[in-house]
Structures are given as structure tokens and as C-alpha cells.
Amino acid sequence: MNKTIPSVSLMDYSIFSADLSELSFGKKRLISTLNQYSFCIAEEDPEFKKALIESDMLLPDGMAIVAAIRILKGQRIKKIAGADLHHFLLNYLNHKGGKCFYLGSSQNTLTKITSRISSEFPNIKVETFSPAYKLEFSDYENQQMIAAINSFNPDVLFVGMTAPKQEKWAYKNKDSINAETICSIGAVFDFYAGTIQRPNSFWIRLRLEWFIRLIKEPKRMSKRYLYYGPIFINLILKEGFRMFFSKKE
């Protein structure tokens, strides 16, 4: 992570520790998010872990990450969800009359996103691309997506293919992409399109967004929270014990 960006370390990661309002523009950067699920998956997937570690900014997208930093580092930081980043960047683009490109999801979702932006952020120009739904893309498919992005030359590229696919794709292709800001925001595509409802601000303020998502989508979210949750806690406890005993030596 760029040393000029305020951050706090969490094991192998440098986590953004400031407010989005402190972001500056004018330099190309890759932004990713980290939550307990992606943290655990990255322990099993070295390519994914490298993509996260070498992102220019890594946002704390989950109360588990925020809590782990407070426990291990004694530092209070604020959760910054992908939806928060998305809204912040749309406001920025609308103010400057910029352009953004959405890569990922279905054409139906992308159409709804475009329609909503034209209503809420009329100064933004938008282009989209719905790739094939598959685990890996061919070289031709990658070239096709990059060509579509670069011909539009957006200020911001939003990638929504779900983790870890989206982060690995963005990291692998960032040098070929003509966009100042490249960010992987996953479920935000569906949240903004309205195809999936994000829990309202009441639950977010109570830090129970994860619980409401689990109730609404038990089949998809149960493994993320009920299986990987304990694994994440175990990893943090091990790191806590390691730090404690290293101080004793």
C-alpha cells in the first residue's frame, strides 16, 4: 500500500484507517475491500492474498476486521463498505462531470444501475459490460473487456464479479486498464440496482448488517458467516497469542 495513505497493519495487510473524504485523486490506484470471509479465503488462495496485499488501498469492509484491529492494535477505525466507496465515488464523479464503467453482473442489473445513475447523478456518463458467467475468462474475453473499458476511458472502473474472482482479475489486468481508479465492489452492483436489498441504516448503525443478510440469504451467507466466522476468530486469537508471547521473550 502507498505509504502516504493512512493505514494500520493487520497481520499481512495494510488497512485504510482514515475517512474517504481524505482521498485525493490524480494518480492511478487499485482499491479492494477486506472482510472476514475474504481474509479466510485468502489464507487458502495465495493469488487472491497477493491481489489484496498489493492493492493501493484496502478498505475495512466488515465489523470483524474493525474489531480485530481494535483488539490486536488498540486502534479504532471505521468500517468502510463497498457501498460507501461506491456512493463516495459517484458523488465525486457527478461533481466533476466524470465517467464510470461497470464490469460484471447481468445485463438486467447493469440496465437498472444505468437508469438509477441517470436519475440520481445526471452529470455522470456510464458504460457497462456484462461478461460471461464462468470461473475463468479466455484471453480473447479478457481482451474484449479491456478494449470496451479503454474505448470509454472512464475515470472509475467498478468491478463486480464476486470475490475472489473480481480482485484477482482487477489486479492481473490493472496495468492494461485506462482508468484512474479501479475498485472491486461485488454485491454493490445488486444493492444499487435493487435486485438485492441491503439492510437499512438502522441495522448498519447497530453493526448487525451481517445478521440481516444472513437471515435474508441463509443459503448463500451461512457458510460466509457461520463457517468462516469461527475460522476468522481462531486466526485472530492465534495472532493475539503470538503477539503476547513475543513481547514476553
C-alpha positions as CSV (number, residue, x, y, z in Angstrom):
1,M,0.0,0.0,0.0
2,N,1.2,3.5,-0.7
3,K,2.9,4.9,2.4
4,T,1.2,8.2,2.0
5,I,-2.2,6.6,2.6
6,P,-3.2,6.4,6.3
7,S,-3.2,2.7,7.3
8,V,-2.9,0.2,10.1
9,S,-1.4,-3.2,9.8
10,L,-3.4,-6.4,10.4
11,M,-1.1,-9.4,10.1
12,D,-0.1,-9.3,6.4
13,Y,-2.4,-6.5,5.4
14,S,-2.3,-2.7,5.5
15,I,-5.8,-1.5,6.1
16,F,-7.0,2.0,5.2
17,S,-7.6,3.8,8.5
18,A,-8.9,7.3,7.5
19,D,-12.1,8.6,6.1
20,L,-13.0,8.5,2.4
21,S,-13.2,12.3,2.4
22,E,-9.4,12.3,2.8
23,L,-8.9,10.6,-0.6
24,S,-7.0,12.5,-3.2
25,F,-7.3,12.0,-7.0
26,G,-4.9,12.3,-9.9
27,K,-3.0,9.0,-9.5
28,K,-3.9,5.5,-10.7
29,R,-4.9,3.2,-7.9
30,L,-6.4,-0.2,-7.3
31,I,-8.9,-0.3,-4.4
32,S,-10.0,-3.6,-2.7
33,T,-12.0,-4.4,0.4
34,L,-11.3,-6.9,3.2
35,N,-13.8,-8.7,5.4
36,Q,-13.6,-11.8,7.5
37,Y,-14.7,-14.0,4.6
38,S,-12.1,-12.7,2.1
39,F,-9.5,-12.8,4.9
40,C,-10.1,-16.5,5.4
41,I,-10.4,-17.3,1.7
42,A,-7.1,-15.5,1.1
43,E,-5.4,-17.9,3.5
44,E,-6.3,-20.7,1.1
45,D,-5.6,-18.8,-2.1
46,P,-2.2,-17.2,-2.5
47,E,-3.1,-15.4,-5.7
48,F,-6.0,-13.8,-4.0
49,K,-3.9,-12.8,-1.0
50,K,-1.3,-11.2,-3.2
51,A,-4.0,-9.2,-5.0
52,L,-5.3,-7.9,-1.7
53,I,-1.9,-7.2,-0.2
54,E,-0.7,-5.3,-3.3
55,S,-3.8,-3.2,-3.7
56,D,-3.1,0.5,-3.3
57,M,-5.9,0.8,-0.8
58,L,-7.6,-2.0,1.2
59,L,-10.8,-0.9,2.9
60,P,-12.1,-2.5,6.2
61,D,-15.4,-3.8,4.8
62,G,-16.7,-5.6,7.9
63,M,-17.0,-5.2,11.7
64,A,-14.9,-8.3,12.2
65,I,-11.9,-6.5,10.6
66,V,-12.6,-3.4,12.6
67,A,-12.9,-5.4,15.8
68,A,-9.7,-7.4,15.1
69,I,-7.7,-4.2,14.6
70,R,-9.0,-2.8,17.9
71,I,-8.2,-6.0,19.7
72,L,-4.7,-6.6,18.3
73,K,-3.6,-3.0,17.7
74,G,-5.7,-1.0,20.1
75,Q,-6.7,1.3,17.3
76,R,-10.2,2.4,16.4
77,I,-11.1,2.6,12.8
78,K,-14.4,2.9,10.9
79,K,-15.9,0.2,8.7
80,I,-16.0,1.3,5.1
81,A,-18.2,-0.9,3.0
82,G,-18.0,-1.2,-0.7
83,A,-21.4,0.6,-0.9
84,D,-19.8,3.5,0.9
85,L,-17.0,3.7,-1.5
86,H,-19.4,3.4,-4.5
87,H,-21.5,6.3,-3.2
88,F,-18.5,8.5,-2.5
89,L,-17.1,8.0,-5.9
90,L,-20.4,8.6,-7.6
91,N,-20.7,12.0,-5.8
92,Y,-17.2,12.8,-6.8
93,L,-17.8,11.9,-10.5
94,N,-21.1,13.8,-10.5
95,H,-19.4,16.9,-9.2
96,K,-16.7,16.8,-11.8
97,G,-18.8,15.5,-14.7
98,G,-16.8,12.3,-14.9
99,K,-17.3,8.8,-16.3
100,C,-17.6,5.4,-14.8
101,F,-17.7,1.9,-16.2
102,Y,-19.4,-1.1,-14.6
103,L,-17.9,-4.5,-15.4
104,G,-19.8,-7.6,-14.2
105,S,-23.2,-8.9,-13.2
106,S,-26.2,-9.5,-15.6
107,Q,-27.4,-7.1,-18.3
108,N,-30.6,-6.6,-16.4
109,T,-28.7,-5.4,-13.3
110,L,-26.5,-3.2,-15.3
111,T,-29.5,-1.6,-17.1
112,K,-31.1,-0.8,-13.7
113,I,-27.8,0.7,-12.5
114,T,-27.6,2.9,-15.6
115,S,-31.2,4.1,-15.1
116,R,-30.7,4.9,-11.5
117,I,-27.5,6.8,-12.1
118,S,-29.1,8.9,-14.9
119,S,-31.7,10.0,-12.4
120,E,-29.6,10.5,-9.2
121,F,-26.3,11.6,-10.8
122,P,-27.1,13.2,-14.1
123,N,-23.6,14.6,-14.7
124,I,-22.0,11.1,-14.9
125,K,-21.5,9.3,-18.2
126,V,-21.9,5.5,-17.8
127,E,-20.9,2.5,-19.8
128,T,-21.3,-1.2,-18.9
129,F,-20.2,-4.7,-19.9
130,S,-21.8,-8.0,-18.8
131,P,-19.2,-10.8,-19.1
132,A,-19.9,-14.5,-19.4
133,Y,-20.6,-16.2,-16.1
134,K,-17.7,-18.5,-15.7
135,L,-14.8,-19.2,-13.3
136,E,-12.0,-18.0,-15.7
137,F,-12.0,-16.0,-18.9
138,S,-10.2,-16.8,-22.0
139,D,-7.5,-14.4,-23.4
140,Y,-10.0,-13.3,-26.0
141,E,-12.6,-12.5,-23.4
142,N,-10.2,-10.5,-21.3
143,Q,-9.0,-8.5,-24.3
144,Q,-12.7,-7.9,-25.2
145,M,-13.4,-6.5,-21.7
146,I,-10.3,-4.4,-21.6
147,A,-11.0,-3.0,-25.0
148,A,-14.5,-2.0,-24.0
149,I,-13.2,-0.2,-20.9
150,N,-10.4,1.6,-22.6
151,S,-12.5,2.8,-25.5
152,F,-14.7,4.5,-23.0
153,N,-11.7,5.7,-21.0
154,P,-13.5,6.0,-17.6
155,D,-12.3,7.9,-14.5
156,V,-13.6,4.9,-12.4
157,L,-13.9,1.2,-13.2
158,F,-16.3,-0.7,-10.8
159,V,-15.7,-4.5,-11.0
160,G,-18.5,-6.7,-9.6
161,M,-17.8,-10.4,-10.2
162,T,-17.8,-11.6,-6.5
163,A,-14.7,-12.4,-4.5
164,P,-12.0,-13.6,-5.1
165,K,-12.6,-13.6,-8.9
166,Q,-13.0,-9.8,-9.1
167,E,-9.9,-8.9,-7.1
168,K,-7.7,-11.3,-9.0
169,W,-9.0,-10.0,-12.3
170,A,-8.5,-6.4,-11.4
171,Y,-5.0,-7.0,-10.1
172,K,-3.9,-9.0,-13.1
173,N,-5.2,-6.5,-15.6
174,K,-4.7,-3.2,-13.8
175,D,-1.7,-2.1,-15.9
176,S,-3.7,-2.6,-19.1
177,I,-6.7,-0.6,-18.0
178,N,-7.2,3.1,-18.7
179,A,-8.9,4.1,-15.5
180,E,-7.6,6.3,-12.7
181,T,-9.5,4.3,-10.0
182,I,-10.2,0.6,-10.2
183,C,-12.3,-0.9,-7.4
184,S,-13.9,-4.3,-6.8
185,I,-17.2,-3.9,-5.0
186,G,-19.0,-7.2,-5.5
187,A,-22.6,-7.2,-4.2
188,V,-22.9,-3.4,-4.5
189,F,-24.0,-3.9,-8.1
190,D,-27.1,-5.7,-6.9
191,F,-27.6,-3.4,-3.9
192,Y,-27.6,-0.3,-6.1
193,A,-29.7,-1.9,-8.8
194,G,-32.2,-3.0,-6.2
195,T,-32.1,-6.7,-7.2
196,I,-30.9,-7.4,-3.7
197,Q,-31.9,-5.2,-0.8
198,R,-29.1,-4.0,1.5
199,P,-30.2,-3.9,5.2
200,N,-31.3,-0.4,6.1
201,S,-29.2,2.1,8.1
202,F,-30.8,1.1,11.4
203,W,-29.2,-2.3,11.2
204,I,-26.0,-0.9,9.8
205,R,-25.7,1.5,12.8
206,L,-26.2,-1.4,15.2
207,R,-23.4,-3.3,13.4
208,L,-25.8,-6.1,12.5
209,E,-25.8,-5.8,8.8
210,W,-24.2,-9.2,8.5
211,F,-27.0,-10.8,10.6
212,I,-29.8,-9.3,8.5
213,R,-28.0,-10.5,5.3
214,L,-27.8,-14.0,6.9
215,I,-31.5,-14.1,7.6
216,K,-32.4,-12.8,4.1
217,E,-30.0,-15.1,2.2
218,P,-29.3,-18.1,4.5
219,K,-28.2,-20.4,1.7
220,R,-25.6,-18.0,0.3
221,M,-24.5,-16.4,3.6
222,S,-24.4,-19.2,6.1
223,K,-21.0,-20.5,5.0
224,R,-19.6,-17.0,4.9
225,Y,-20.7,-16.1,8.5
226,L,-21.3,-19.4,10.4
227,Y,-18.4,-21.4,8.9
228,Y,-15.8,-18.8,8.2
229,G,-16.7,-16.6,11.2
230,P,-15.2,-19.1,13.7
231,I,-12.2,-19.7,11.5
232,F,-11.5,-15.9,11.4
233,I,-11.8,-15.7,15.2
234,N,-9.4,-18.6,15.6
235,L,-6.9,-16.8,13.3
236,I,-7.1,-13.6,15.2
237,L,-6.8,-15.4,18.6
238,K,-3.6,-17.2,17.3
239,E,-2.2,-13.8,16.2
240,G,-3.1,-12.3,19.6
241,F,-1.3,-15.2,21.5
242,R,1.7,-14.8,19.1
243,M,2.0,-11.1,19.8
244,F,1.6,-11.7,23.6
245,F,4.3,-14.3,23.8
246,S,6.7,-12.4,21.5
247,K,6.6,-9.5,23.9
248,K,7.4,-11.8,26.8
249,E,10.6,-13.0,25.1
